[in-house]
């Protein structure tokens, strides 16, 4: 699991932005956000937790888009590397809010379980 055992917010599943915008999901080593951005934790570096209520670490990210179907009806998937996102922090607050921060913008984005 991406986050160590700890508070109730540290759960897999879908989270909805408190501003009514995007959703976020995470599981064992991956984070999805912006509806199409997929980040994988850098397996060369051990995932670290702090106080059981935060996770941060290096990631490799890509935007994934569905671009239609081919002649056999198979989905066509387009993957575009996101080179400016190299680090993600997830931090839980006492009220159950989960905060996402990425290195390009440095802003906290707030989420609650959907």
Secondary structure as GFF3:
##gff-version 3
##sequence-region A 1 114
A	DSSP	beta_strand	13	17	.	.	.	ID=ss1
A	DSSP	beta_strand	23	27	.	.	.	ID=ss2
A	DSSP	beta_strand	30	33	.	.	.	ID=ss3
A	DSSP	beta_strand	37	41	.	.	.	ID=ss4
A	DSSP	beta_strand	48	49	.	.	.	ID=ss5
A	DSSP	beta_strand	54	69	.	.	.	ID=ss6
A	DSSP	beta_strand	75	82	.	.	.	ID=ss7
A	DSSP	beta_strand	87	92	.	.	.	ID=ss8
A	DSSP	beta_strand	98	102	.	.	.	ID=ss9
A	DSSP	beta_strand	109	113	.	.	.	ID=ss10
###
